[in-house]
Amino acid sequence: MANEPYQPISCALHEAFQYAVMRRSLLDLCWRDEDNREHRARALPIDVLTHDEAEFLELELRDGTRQHIRLDQLLKVIVVQGGEHLLG
């Protein structure tokens, strides 16, 4: 999947991710990696980044490590406090 061209997300969803970063909203996420394996995590969004012609959500996982997830690989995103579904 990572080798496939990036599929842009909607501006509204991009703004929702930026707002979650600003509010430091804990997120429950589900995504597929480049091997098409599904992952789930609860993480704090740190930043929305652009590189290699794609957009990424930088997350801090519970163990303190940071991870970048390509936005078009996200399957489901829920704001933990309040239960707002950003995606899925």
C-alpha positions as CSV (number, residue, x, y, z in Angstrom):
1,M,0.0,0.0,0.0
2,A,2.8,2.4,0.8
3,N,4.1,2.0,-2.8
4,E,0.7,3.0,-4.2
5,P,0.2,6.7,-5.1
6,Y,-1.2,8.7,-2.2
7,Q,-5.0,9.2,-2.3
8,P,-5.7,12.7,-0.9
9,I,-8.2,12.9,2.0
10,S,-10.9,15.6,2.3
11,C,-10.0,19.0,3.5
12,A,-12.5,18.6,6.3
13,L,-10.9,15.4,7.6
14,H,-7.4,17.0,7.3
15,E,-8.7,19.9,9.4
16,A,-10.2,17.5,12.0
17,F,-6.8,15.9,12.4
18,Q,-5.1,19.3,12.8
19,Y,-7.7,20.2,15.4
20,A,-7.1,16.9,17.3
21,V,-3.4,17.8,17.4
22,M,-4.1,21.3,18.7
23,R,-6.5,19.9,21.4
24,R,-4.2,17.0,22.2
25,S,-7.1,14.6,21.8
26,L,-6.3,11.0,22.5
27,L,-7.4,8.9,19.5
28,D,-8.3,5.2,18.9
29,L,-7.0,4.4,15.5
30,C,-7.2,1.5,13.0
31,W,-5.0,1.4,9.9
32,R,-3.4,-0.9,7.3
33,D,0.4,-1.0,6.9
34,E,2.3,-1.4,3.6
35,D,1.9,-5.2,4.0
36,N,-1.9,-4.8,4.2
37,R,-1.9,-5.9,7.9
38,E,-4.4,-4.1,10.1
39,H,-3.2,-2.4,13.3
40,R,-5.0,-0.7,16.2
41,A,-3.6,1.7,18.8
42,R,-4.6,4.4,21.2
43,A,-2.3,7.3,20.6
44,L,-1.8,11.1,21.0
45,P,-1.7,13.0,17.7
46,I,1.5,15.1,17.6
47,D,1.4,16.6,14.1
48,V,0.1,16.4,10.5
49,L,3.1,16.2,8.1
50,T,3.6,16.2,4.4
51,H,6.6,14.4,2.8
52,D,7.3,12.2,-0.1
53,E,4.1,13.5,-1.8
54,A,1.9,12.2,0.9
55,E,0.3,13.3,4.2
56,F,1.0,11.6,7.5
57,L,-0.3,11.7,11.1
58,E,2.5,11.7,13.6
59,L,1.5,9.8,16.7
60,E,2.9,9.2,20.2
61,L,2.0,5.7,21.3
62,R,1.5,4.6,24.9
63,D,5.1,3.4,25.2
64,G,6.4,6.8,24.2
65,T,7.5,5.9,20.7
66,R,6.5,8.0,17.7
67,Q,5.0,6.6,14.5
68,H,3.9,8.2,11.2
69,I,0.8,6.8,9.5
70,R,-0.1,7.8,6.0
71,L,-3.5,9.4,6.1
72,D,-4.9,7.4,3.3
73,Q,-4.1,4.2,5.2
74,L,-6.3,5.1,8.2
75,L,-9.5,3.0,8.4
76,K,-11.0,4.3,11.6
77,V,-10.3,7.2,14.0
78,I,-12.3,7.9,17.1
79,V,-11.7,10.7,19.6
80,V,-11.5,8.9,23.0
81,Q,-13.1,11.6,25.0
82,G,-16.6,12.2,23.6
83,G,-16.5,9.3,21.1
84,E,-16.5,11.5,18.0
85,H,-15.8,9.5,14.8
86,L,-13.3,11.3,12.6
87,L,-13.2,8.4,10.2
88,G,-14.9,5.1,9.8
